[in-house]
Each structure stands twice: as structure tokens, then as C-alpha cells.
Amino acid sequence: MEAAPHQQKVQTQFDPQAQAYLHSRVHASGPDLARAREIVQGLPDAGEKLLLDVGCGAGHLSFALAPWVGRVVATDPLSGMLETVKNAAVDRALGNIETRRAVAEQLPFEDERFDIVATRYSAHHWENLPDALKELRRVLKRGGLFLVIDLQGDDNPLVDTHLQAMELLRDPSHIRDRSPSEWARLLAEADFAGVAHEAWPTRLDFQPWVTRMRTPARQVEVIRILQRESPAEVQSALKIEEDGSFTAMTGLWWGRG
């Protein structure tokens, strides 16, 4: 049987689950959202800024930042996610959010259009991350603010291999959680300047983690075997619990274009 293209895998995995992601505790809250809001609030004339949310998913970053900026354009390749964002924005009385279907590697906007470009929990699905970051840089005004939030890979290869394996078994559309050192290199190559980085532990409750992605039972069992048989260093670094829950790191990178 011919394998499906990556973008089709993303659509198959996520479009039917838009509501699950809207109500996911991990996605709807977190210190990374609070810190992103704080950074945006500190901008001069923040209320006049135009913000682009790339790979918006169910819209949590857009919802968090919309009250503090002039307008938000939320983009995603998945129509189900965009419909969820539109409806949720109405429910939240956020009239300054508009949606646009787009992939990160080919943004349908002119050069230097936005004051702020941001993305959250999306980049690990982008097929060509270097090209996508160049697109974010292209549409960002010179001196504008960028914000990148994603689950981090680990700079320890042993730990990182186990984390990436669990991610891929859970979600076949997963590409890679980039480590802090990888992000530093990629952002520099994309011509982002003055990059700052913060990170917070993110506990992933196992059952909701696999249920949200509709992970088949056989893959769930393989993940559990991988966890139980992983070296002590991996179990310690990821804080793997008896029920399979574990803790990874969410990273926030920000700076100027």
C-alpha cells in the first residue's frame, strides 16, 4: 500500500481532533502562554500591532494574545482547526481574530507584513523547518517580535532518542522536537536576532496524551514497553511514572527580526 504524504498524515491525525485540542489542559494553559502574553504586553503600542499565529491549531496562542494586540491572523493547514478557532473566538468575544488556511513553508503574505509572528506546539510537525522559519522571518517587519513555543527535544542523545520514539509511536505525523541547541542554530540561520530562551517542565498525563491522538492500542503498548525498558538515565530525565505519564520541557524562544 502506498504511504500517504506527510501533510495528509497531519490532516488525518489532527482535523478530527480539533475539539479535543481546544479543551486540552496542556494546550489551553501553561507558564509559556503567560510569559508570551507578558512579552507582548510589554511592547510599545502593543494594542496597534498585527500578529500572525502560524500553525494555530485550536487557537490557544491567538486567544491568549488577541486582547493585547490590534489584530490576529491565525493560520493553519487544517480547515477543521480553523473552524474551531473561528467558533471559539466568537464564544470568547474576540472579534479581532481572523483565520487563513496556509502552511508554514509557504505563507500567503507580502514581505514585512506583521509586527509579531508567533507559533506554539506546531513546529515539530513542519516538514521543512528551515524554510518555514525563513518564511516567518520574511513576513516579519524589520525589528518586529517573534515568539516560538514548542516541546523541546533533549541535547542528551540517549534521552532524545527515547523521547522522539515515544512521540512518533503516539503520532505518525510527528517529525522532531528540536533541542535547545538545534533551535539556536536554526533561528540564527533564519536571521533572527537577540534570541532569548526559557523553558518549563510539562507533565504529560499518559492516558489523555494517547487518547487525544487516538493512538492505536498496539502502539500504546509499544510505548509502555519502551518506557519500562528504557535506561535509568532516561527514566530519570523524563520522570517516567508508573502509569506512563512523563515530563518533557516546553521551550519559548523570542527575539527580533
Backbone bond lengths (Angstrom), bond angles and torsions (degrees), N, CA, C in turn:
res aa  C-N    CA-C-N  psi(-1)  N-CA   C-N-CA  omega(-1)  CA-C   N-CA-C  phi
1 M - - - 1.458 - - 1.524 109.65 -
2 E 1.323 116.57 134.44 1.461 120.55 -178.14 1.527 110.49 -71.13
3 A 1.329 115.94 133.93 1.466 120.58 -179.51 1.523 110.38 -71.47
4 A 1.331 115.93 145.76 1.463 120.92 178.70 1.520 110.15 -76.26
5 P 1.344 118.30 146.89 1.466 120.49 173.96 1.530 110.51 -60.84
6 H 1.340 114.71 158.60 1.464 119.34 -176.27 1.522 112.19 -57.00
7 Q 1.354 117.51 -46.27 1.462 119.46 -176.52 1.521 111.82 -62.19
8 Q 1.343 116.78 -32.67 1.454 119.93 176.35 1.521 110.78 -68.11
9 K 1.335 116.96 -35.93 1.467 120.08 176.32 1.525 110.88 -64.30
10 V 1.349 116.12 -41.14 1.463 119.80 177.57 1.521 110.19 -59.64
11 Q 1.334 116.00 -46.20 1.465 120.02 -178.90 1.523 111.16 -63.28
12 T 1.330 116.84 -43.59 1.456 120.74 -179.89 1.521 111.63 -62.05
13 Q 1.333 116.02 -38.84 1.461 120.07 -177.12 1.526 112.45 -74.32
14 F 1.334 117.13 -40.84 1.462 119.25 -165.46 1.526 115.67 -106.59
15 D 1.320 118.88 -34.12 1.464 118.67 -174.98 1.530 112.86 -57.85
16 P 1.343 119.22 -43.98 1.464 118.52 179.53 1.531 113.40 -70.29
17 Q 1.326 117.48 -13.09 1.465 121.67 -173.91 1.522 112.77 -107.04
18 A 1.324 117.95 17.95 1.457 120.45 -176.20 1.527 112.04 -58.09
19 Q 1.321 117.08 -41.91 1.461 120.02 -179.94 1.521 111.76 -66.80
20 A 1.334 116.32 -36.41 1.468 119.77 177.66 1.520 110.65 -62.18
21 Y 1.324 117.42 -38.26 1.458 120.86 179.53 1.523 111.35 -74.93
22 L 1.324 117.07 -31.15 1.462 119.56 175.76 1.526 110.63 -61.33
23 H 1.327 116.85 -36.70 1.467 121.12 -175.24 1.523 113.19 -101.34
24 S 1.329 117.69 5.00 1.461 121.32 178.89 1.526 110.90 -68.78
25 R 1.330 116.60 126.23 1.464 120.80 -179.88 1.520 110.97 -61.66
26 V 1.329 116.98 -41.68 1.463 120.82 -178.46 1.525 110.85 -60.34
27 H 1.337 116.99 -40.43 1.460 120.83 -176.13 1.529 112.47 -83.15
28 A 1.322 117.26 -29.90 1.463 120.41 -173.37 1.523 113.88 -82.02
29 S 1.325 117.83 -11.55 1.465 120.07 -176.54 1.518 109.49 -147.96
30 G 1.319 114.93 -179.08 1.459 119.48 176.67 1.512 112.39 135.21
31 P 1.322 117.06 154.54 1.467 120.72 -179.90 1.524 113.01 -64.55
32 D 1.328 117.49 -24.69 1.464 119.75 176.98 1.525 111.18 -64.85
33 L 1.334 117.37 -40.43 1.469 120.87 176.98 1.523 110.88 -64.50
34 A 1.332 116.23 -43.74 1.457 120.03 179.54 1.528 110.93 -62.16
35 R 1.327 116.69 -40.86 1.463 119.99 -179.74 1.526 111.46 -69.36
36 A 1.328 117.47 -39.63 1.464 120.58 176.74 1.523 110.63 -61.25
37 R 1.330 115.68 -41.41 1.471 119.94 178.29 1.526 110.27 -62.89
38 E 1.310 116.65 -42.27 1.464 121.89 179.94 1.532 111.11 -61.79
39 I 1.329 116.87 -42.26 1.461 120.80 179.76 1.530 110.76 -64.13
40 V 1.318 115.99 -44.65 1.472 120.00 -179.38 1.523 110.96 -66.99
41 Q 1.324 116.76 -41.82 1.468 119.95 178.87 1.524 111.51 -59.45
42 G 1.330 117.70 -28.72 1.457 121.51 -177.81 1.516 114.54 -79.60
43 L 1.320 117.76 -4.29 1.461 120.46 -179.86 1.525 111.03 -73.85
44 P 1.336 118.67 140.93 1.462 120.18 171.52 1.528 110.17 -61.72
45 D 1.313 117.43 134.71 1.468 122.19 179.51 1.523 112.32 55.65
46 A 1.320 116.82 40.02 1.467 120.73 -177.91 1.526 111.32 -56.25
47 G 1.316 116.79 -35.84 1.459 121.06 -177.35 1.508 114.79 -67.31
48 E 1.325 117.38 -7.23 1.461 120.73 177.95 1.528 112.14 -106.39
49 K 1.309 117.64 1.22 1.461 121.16 -172.07 1.533 111.65 -80.83
50 L 1.347 114.52 148.37 1.458 122.88 173.93 1.523 107.96 -103.60
51 L 1.326 116.83 122.89 1.470 122.51 -173.79 1.520 110.56 -115.73
52 L 1.323 116.41 136.91 1.456 123.14 174.54 1.521 109.02 -109.94
53 D 1.336 116.73 124.38 1.462 123.06 176.04 1.528 107.23 -106.50
54 V 1.322 116.85 110.15 1.467 122.44 -174.34 1.528 109.56 -96.21
55 G 1.340 115.94 128.28 1.464 119.31 -175.94 1.511 109.82 66.85
56 C 1.323 116.20 52.30 1.472 121.36 -168.80 1.519 113.56 -67.86
57 G 1.353 117.97 -18.60 1.448 118.80 -177.78 1.520 110.76 57.50
58 A 1.327 116.97 -133.69 1.464 120.86 -179.33 1.524 113.27 -80.26
59 G 1.340 117.89 0.15 1.462 120.57 167.34 1.508 117.89 99.02
60 H 1.332 119.21 11.15 1.456 119.42 -172.19 1.524 113.34 -64.78
61 L 1.324 118.55 -36.29 1.463 119.73 177.43 1.522 110.30 -68.09
62 S 1.316 117.02 -41.85 1.470 120.50 176.59 1.522 111.18 -59.98
63 F 1.317 116.78 -44.24 1.473 120.52 -179.46 1.525 111.13 -63.32
64 A 1.335 116.37 -38.40 1.465 120.18 -177.58 1.516 112.28 -69.80
65 L 1.343 117.55 -33.37 1.460 120.59 -172.78 1.531 113.60 -100.43
66 A 1.327 117.17 -20.30 1.470 120.31 -176.20 1.532 113.95 -55.64
67 P 1.344 120.14 -38.53 1.471 118.28 -178.98 1.524 113.99 -66.18
68 W 1.338 118.16 -13.27 1.458 120.97 -172.99 1.529 113.47 -110.26
69 V 1.340 117.32 -1.23 1.457 120.60 -179.95 1.525 109.55 -125.85
70 G 1.339 114.93 172.68 1.456 118.35 -179.49 1.513 113.05 -73.42
71 R 1.347 115.59 -47.04 1.458 119.92 -177.38 1.518 110.00 -154.31
72 V 1.348 115.97 148.07 1.459 123.23 178.15 1.522 108.98 -121.07
73 V 1.324 115.83 131.65 1.465 121.82 169.35 1.521 106.53 -108.50
74 A 1.330 116.50 113.17 1.463 122.28 -177.60 1.521 108.77 -101.10
75 T 1.346 116.72 120.09 1.456 120.53 -178.73 1.522 110.66 -115.30
76 D 1.322 114.76 148.69 1.456 122.06 175.81 1.519 107.21 -161.70
77 P 1.331 118.47 150.18 1.462 119.31 176.61 1.521 113.85 -76.62
78 L 1.343 118.11 -9.00 1.456 121.72 -172.28 1.517 111.78 -107.10
79 S 1.323 116.40 122.56 1.463 120.94 -177.48 1.526 111.47 -65.72
80 G 1.338 117.59 -33.84 1.454 119.88 179.39 1.509 112.35 -63.98
81 M 1.326 116.49 -39.49 1.462 120.34 176.85 1.532 110.56 -65.67
82 L 1.319 117.11 -43.55 1.464 120.16 -178.17 1.525 111.26 -64.88
83 E 1.326 117.35 -38.10 1.464 120.36 177.34 1.528 110.59 -64.50
84 T 1.329 115.89 -39.55 1.468 120.62 177.02 1.524 110.61 -62.53
85 V 1.338 117.29 -43.06 1.464 120.93 179.27 1.524 110.55 -63.05
86 K 1.323 117.46 -45.42 1.472 120.54 -179.78 1.525 111.44 -58.61
87 N 1.324 116.26 -47.13 1.463 120.07 -178.44 1.518 111.88 -67.30
88 A 1.335 116.77 -41.88 1.464 120.35 -179.55 1.522 111.23 -68.17
89 A 1.328 117.81 -34.06 1.463 120.52 177.23 1.525 110.31 -63.90
90 V 1.312 117.14 -39.47 1.470 120.83 176.34 1.520 109.96 -63.73
91 D 1.325 116.63 -45.84 1.470 120.61 179.65 1.521 111.78 -59.46
92 R 1.343 116.49 -32.59 1.462 121.88 -178.93 1.530 112.80 -92.44
93 A 1.316 117.01 4.88 1.469 122.89 -179.50 1.527 111.17 56.76
94 L 1.336 116.14 39.44 1.469 121.93 176.82 1.525 108.13 -102.68
95 G 1.326 115.43 88.50 1.455 120.75 -174.71 1.513 114.57 -81.58
96 N 1.323 117.80 -1.70 1.467 120.38 -177.46 1.530 113.18 -102.55
97 I 1.346 117.08 18.89 1.464 121.48 176.75 1.522 109.07 -108.31
98 E 1.325 116.62 125.64 1.458 121.40 171.07 1.518 108.71 -120.15
99 T 1.324 117.29 156.42 1.458 121.43 -177.09 1.524 110.62 -117.02
100 R 1.335 114.83 152.20 1.462 121.61 179.43 1.527 107.98 -149.72
101 R 1.312 116.36 130.84 1.458 120.04 179.06 1.524 109.51 -78.19
102 A 1.332 116.91 127.58 1.460 120.86 -178.40 1.516 109.60 -167.59
103 V 1.331 115.76 152.96 1.461 121.52 171.08 1.527 108.10 -100.11
104 A 1.312 116.02 151.58 1.466 120.40 -173.64 1.522 112.27 -62.98
105 E 1.323 117.30 -32.34 1.464 120.61 -176.28 1.526 113.46 -76.69
106 Q 1.342 117.42 -12.10 1.467 121.21 -179.34 1.524 109.12 -142.29
107 L 1.312 116.79 78.39 1.458 120.81 -177.36 1.532 109.91 -80.85
108 P 1.326 117.98 130.99 1.465 121.83 -174.51 1.531 113.07 -86.12
109 F 1.320 116.45 50.67 1.460 121.49 -177.27 1.525 109.56 -134.00
110 E 1.330 114.66 153.21 1.453 119.32 179.15 1.530 111.08 -73.40
111 D 1.324 115.56 165.58 1.460 121.80 179.52 1.529 111.25 -59.79
112 E 1.336 115.53 141.79 1.473 123.16 173.88 1.531 112.60 53.05
113 R 1.320 116.23 44.89 1.470 120.82 -178.06 1.532 112.05 -84.23
114 F 1.350 117.45 -33.45 1.459 120.54 -167.58 1.531 112.41 -110.73
115 D 1.339 114.60 146.88 1.463 121.00 174.65 1.525 111.38 -78.97
116 I 1.329 115.79 -30.13 1.467 122.51 -178.07 1.521 108.09 -137.85
117 V 1.333 117.28 133.57 1.466 120.62 168.28 1.522 107.15 -120.81
118 A 1.324 116.27 139.07 1.462 120.57 -173.96 1.521 109.56 -146.71
119 T 1.315 115.46 156.15 1.459 121.22 174.87 1.521 108.42 -154.46
120 R 1.320 116.19 147.99 1.472 120.61 -178.34 1.521 110.56 -143.22
121 Y 1.324 116.49 128.09 1.467 123.82 176.18 1.530 112.48 51.72
122 S 1.321 116.85 38.10 1.453 120.92 -179.45 1.520 112.85 -126.86
123 A 1.336 117.32 -34.24 1.460 121.34 -169.44 1.526 113.40 -61.31
124 H 1.326 117.86 -25.67 1.467 118.76 179.91 1.527 112.51 -71.31
125 H 1.340 117.02 -3.54 1.469 121.40 174.66 1.526 112.31 -104.99
126 W 1.322 118.40 -6.26 1.462 119.96 -175.17 1.519 110.14 -75.29
127 E 1.313 115.17 128.42 1.463 120.60 -173.82 1.526 111.97 -67.83
128 N 1.329 116.82 -36.33 1.460 120.65 179.37 1.522 108.21 -128.96
129 L 1.322 116.39 84.94 1.462 121.12 -174.93 1.525 112.76 -61.55
130 P 1.337 120.90 -43.26 1.470 119.30 178.22 1.527 112.72 -58.00
131 D 1.340 117.39 -43.34 1.469 119.64 178.63 1.522 111.19 -66.18
132 A 1.335 117.18 -38.96 1.467 120.24 179.44 1.521 111.19 -63.43
133 L 1.327 117.36 -42.48 1.464 119.90 178.83 1.529 111.21 -65.15
134 K 1.316 117.37 -35.62 1.471 119.71 175.49 1.520 111.07 -64.68
135 E 1.329 116.99 -35.22 1.464 120.64 176.19 1.536 110.74 -67.07
136 L 1.331 116.88 -43.16 1.470 119.08 176.02 1.518 110.68 -59.12
137 R 1.320 115.48 -42.11 1.465 119.57 179.02 1.524 111.49 -65.38
138 R 1.327 116.58 -38.53 1.473 121.19 -178.18 1.522 112.46 -62.94
139 V 1.334 116.81 -41.13 1.467 119.60 -175.19 1.529 112.33 -87.52
140 L 1.331 117.48 -5.03 1.464 121.73 178.72 1.520 110.16 -88.14
141 K 1.319 116.51 133.92 1.462 120.80 176.65 1.521 110.58 -61.11
142 R 1.305 116.33 147.50 1.463 120.75 175.88 1.531 109.02 -58.09
143 G 1.321 116.41 124.20 1.455 121.09 -176.98 1.515 113.70 86.00
144 G 1.363 117.53 0.07 1.458 120.59 179.02 1.521 112.08 -73.06
145 L 1.325 115.65 171.28 1.462 122.84 -175.83 1.522 110.76 -96.51
146 F 1.339 117.68 135.20 1.460 121.04 169.84 1.523 109.01 -118.39
147 L 1.332 114.65 148.51 1.461 123.06 178.02 1.524 107.87 -136.48
148 V 1.314 117.65 124.16 1.459 122.61 176.22 1.518 108.09 -123.70
149 I 1.331 116.19 124.13 1.463 121.85 177.94 1.525 107.64 -125.05
150 D 1.323 116.68 130.04 1.462 119.79 177.08 1.524 109.41 -161.39
151 L 1.328 114.58 160.18 1.458 118.95 172.41 1.526 108.12 -66.61
152 Q 1.307 116.89 132.17 1.458 121.66 -176.51 1.524 111.90 -84.10
153 G 1.329 114.91 144.86 1.448 119.59 161.05 1.522 108.42 -77.40
154 D 1.306 115.76 -178.20 1.465 120.36 -178.30 1.518 109.74 -115.85
155 D 1.335 116.58 138.42 1.461 120.08 178.43 1.530 112.48 -71.74
156 N 1.335 117.82 -13.23 1.465 121.58 173.23 1.528 107.91 -84.36
157 P 1.340 119.37 114.94 1.464 120.86 -175.42 1.526 114.29 -57.69
158 L 1.314 117.61 -36.06 1.462 120.62 -179.67 1.526 110.54 -63.10
159 V 1.323 116.06 -49.19 1.464 120.58 179.25 1.525 110.23 -65.40
160 D 1.329 116.36 -42.58 1.458 120.68 -175.77 1.525 111.74 -63.51
161 T 1.323 117.29 -41.09 1.461 120.33 179.59 1.517 111.31 -59.59
162 H 1.318 117.28 -42.31 1.466 120.50 179.51 1.529 111.35 -68.63
163 L 1.328 116.98 -40.72 1.461 119.47 178.68 1.526 111.18 -62.79
164 Q 1.331 117.13 -47.14 1.461 120.19 -179.17 1.530 111.25 -63.96
165 A 1.324 116.88 -37.34 1.463 120.35 178.84 1.531 110.93 -63.97
166 M 1.333 116.99 -44.09 1.471 119.89 177.75 1.526 110.86 -62.09
167 E 1.327 116.42 -42.39 1.460 121.01 179.88 1.530 111.42 -61.39
168 L 1.338 116.83 -44.63 1.460 120.72 -177.30 1.523 111.65 -70.46
169 L 1.331 117.38 -39.02 1.462 119.74 176.48 1.524 111.43 -62.99
170 R 1.309 116.17 -37.40 1.461 120.07 178.18 1.520 111.96 -71.65
171 D 1.349 117.32 -38.93 1.462 122.15 -170.83 1.528 109.49 -140.12
172 P 1.339 119.16 105.13 1.470 121.08 -177.01 1.522 113.76 -67.70
173 S 1.328 118.20 -8.28 1.470 119.97 176.46 1.530 111.56 -90.66
174 H 1.331 117.38 -2.42 1.462 121.21 178.98 1.521 110.35 -67.74
175 I 1.336 116.90 137.52 1.462 121.00 174.93 1.519 110.10 -106.90
176 R 1.338 117.87 -64.37 1.465 118.54 -178.31 1.519 111.19 -167.62
177 D 1.333 116.53 132.90 1.457 122.03 165.03 1.525 106.49 -82.72
178 R 1.325 117.14 116.06 1.470 120.05 -176.23 1.525 110.91 -80.54
179 S 1.307 115.71 141.25 1.458 121.19 178.90 1.525 109.94 -75.86
180 P 1.327 118.12 162.60 1.471 119.87 177.25 1.528 113.24 -53.87
181 S 1.339 117.58 -40.61 1.460 119.00 179.85 1.523 111.65 -67.59
182 E 1.340 117.28 -35.87 1.462 120.13 176.40 1.524 110.88 -65.64
183 W 1.327 117.08 -43.07 1.462 120.14 178.92 1.523 111.40 -62.39
184 A 1.305 117.18 -41.64 1.467 120.30 179.70 1.521 110.50 -59.08
185 R 1.321 116.36 -44.29 1.472 120.18 179.83 1.526 111.36 -66.88
186 L 1.332 117.36 -46.40 1.461 121.31 -176.52 1.529 111.90 -64.13
187 L 1.328 117.17 -41.48 1.461 120.23 179.95 1.520 111.40 -68.15
188 A 1.320 117.01 -37.47 1.468 119.92 176.72 1.523 110.53 -64.79
189 E 1.326 116.93 -42.64 1.461 120.99 179.76 1.529 112.11 -64.94
190 A 1.337 116.85 -27.78 1.462 121.18 178.46 1.527 112.36 -86.47
191 D 1.331 117.16 3.56 1.462 123.14 174.67 1.523 113.80 74.86
192 F 1.332 116.88 29.74 1.459 120.31 169.96 1.530 108.26 -88.26
193 A 1.324 115.25 142.87 1.471 119.76 -172.34 1.525 111.41 -119.10
194 G 1.350 114.87 158.24 1.457 121.40 174.12 1.515 113.03 57.92
195 V 1.331 116.30 41.42 1.465 120.42 -172.60 1.527 110.99 -71.69
196 A 1.332 115.78 126.38 1.466 122.56 173.22 1.524 108.49 -110.04
197 H 1.324 116.27 157.32 1.459 121.15 -175.22 1.517 110.13 -142.77
198 E 1.319 115.82 133.28 1.459 122.76 170.29 1.519 108.16 -132.48
199 A 1.319 117.50 157.88 1.467 121.05 -179.92 1.521 110.54 -147.40
200 W 1.329 114.82 150.57 1.460 121.74 -178.87 1.520 109.31 -137.12
201 P 1.329 117.69 145.94 1.469 119.63 174.67 1.524 110.63 -68.12
202 T 1.332 115.45 138.77 1.460 121.73 178.53 1.522 108.52 -126.29
203 R 1.319 116.38 109.71 1.466 120.40 179.38 1.525 109.21 -80.52
204 L 1.320 115.53 127.16 1.457 121.77 180.00 1.525 108.73 -107.43
205 D 1.321 115.30 105.78 1.462 122.11 179.66 1.532 107.70 -68.21
206 F 1.318 117.38 119.64 1.465 121.53 -165.20 1.516 113.74 -57.32
207 Q 1.314 118.42 -50.89 1.462 119.39 -173.25 1.529 112.13 -63.27
208 P 1.327 120.24 -49.55 1.470 118.63 174.85 1.524 112.87 -61.39
209 W 1.336 117.34 -33.08 1.465 121.82 -179.09 1.518 111.52 -60.94
210 V 1.336 117.31 -44.65 1.463 119.87 179.55 1.529 112.33 -83.36
211 T 1.333 117.47 -32.16 1.458 120.50 179.82 1.516 111.22 -65.86
212 R 1.334 115.89 -41.59 1.469 121.21 179.76 1.524 111.48 -57.68
213 M 1.328 117.43 -31.54 1.457 122.79 -177.47 1.526 111.66 -98.79
214 R 1.344 117.53 0.36 1.474 122.26 -178.48 1.531 110.68 54.00
215 T 1.322 115.88 42.16 1.460 120.97 -179.17 1.530 110.00 -65.18
216 P 1.340 118.37 127.11 1.467 120.42 179.50 1.531 111.96 -59.77
217 A 1.325 115.77 151.51 1.465 121.74 -174.93 1.527 111.98 -58.14
218 R 1.332 117.30 -37.13 1.467 118.53 -177.94 1.524 111.64 -66.03
219 Q 1.360 116.94 -37.11 1.465 119.85 176.49 1.523 111.26 -69.83
220 V 1.334 116.08 -37.65 1.464 119.85 177.40 1.520 109.81 -58.62
221 E 1.325 116.89 -43.67 1.460 120.53 -179.19 1.530 110.96 -66.17
222 V 1.337 117.36 -37.89 1.461 119.80 178.14 1.534 110.49 -65.27
223 I 1.338 116.87 -39.98 1.464 119.60 176.55 1.519 110.70 -59.51
224 R 1.332 116.12 -43.91 1.465 119.75 -178.73 1.538 110.64 -65.27
225 I 1.343 117.26 -39.00 1.470 120.11 177.21 1.524 109.29 -63.95
226 L 1.333 116.45 -44.79 1.461 120.59 179.03 1.519 110.95 -58.49
227 Q 1.324 117.35 -42.95 1.460 121.01 179.05 1.527 111.36 -64.38
228 R 1.328 116.33 -47.61 1.468 119.96 -175.74 1.524 112.08 -66.07
229 E 1.332 116.87 -32.29 1.456 120.54 -176.67 1.527 112.97 -96.71
230 S 1.324 117.49 3.55 1.466 120.03 -179.52 1.532 110.66 -71.58
231 P 1.338 116.96 152.61 1.469 120.04 179.06 1.526 111.97 -61.34
232 A 1.307 115.14 157.89 1.466 120.73 -178.51 1.525 111.52 -57.26
233 E 1.349 116.95 -35.33 1.465 119.84 -179.80 1.529 111.27 -62.29
234 V 1.336 116.19 -37.92 1.464 121.24 179.75 1.526 109.83 -70.39
235 Q 1.313 116.48 -45.87 1.467 119.89 -179.23 1.523 110.86 -61.45
236 S 1.318 116.57 -36.34 1.456 120.34 178.43 1.528 111.34 -71.22
237 A 1.327 117.16 -46.78 1.464 120.91 -176.88 1.525 111.96 -63.75
238 L 1.336 116.57 -39.18 1.466 120.87 -178.41 1.527 112.90 -94.86
239 K 1.324 116.19 0.49 1.474 121.47 178.39 1.540 110.33 49.87
240 I 1.326 115.75 50.48 1.458 120.72 -178.10 1.523 109.87 -69.26
241 E 1.333 115.75 127.61 1.456 122.16 -176.07 1.529 110.97 -99.51
242 E 1.315 115.52 169.42 1.465 121.57 -175.31 1.530 111.57 -57.64
243 D 1.331 118.13 -36.30 1.464 121.02 -177.33 1.526 113.12 -90.04
244 G 1.333 117.76 5.75 1.463 121.25 179.32 1.509 114.62 96.87
245 S 1.320 117.69 -12.24 1.462 119.54 175.44 1.529 109.00 -60.74
246 F 1.321 117.05 149.05 1.457 120.02 -178.83 1.524 109.28 -151.92
247 T 1.313 115.98 171.65 1.458 121.48 -176.73 1.518 110.01 -124.97
248 A 1.326 115.10 123.20 1.461 122.22 173.68 1.527 107.56 -112.14
249 M 1.316 116.78 -173.43 1.459 121.34 -179.81 1.523 110.08 -116.58
250 T 1.326 115.95 133.87 1.461 121.59 171.54 1.518 107.92 -97.55
251 G 1.311 117.15 126.85 1.454 122.47 -179.85 1.513 112.20 -106.94
252 L 1.329 115.23 146.15 1.470 122.81 172.54 1.517 107.68 -123.89
253 W 1.323 115.52 125.41 1.473 121.79 175.11 1.518 107.06 -118.21
254 W 1.315 116.68 135.03 1.458 118.79 177.21 1.532 109.43 -148.10
255 G 1.322 114.07 161.07 1.458 119.91 -179.03 1.516 109.62 172.11
256 R 1.319 116.25 -154.36 1.462 121.48 -174.82 1.507 111.75 -119.15
257 G 1.321 115.15 151.48 1.446 120.65 175.90 1.521 111.90 -86.80
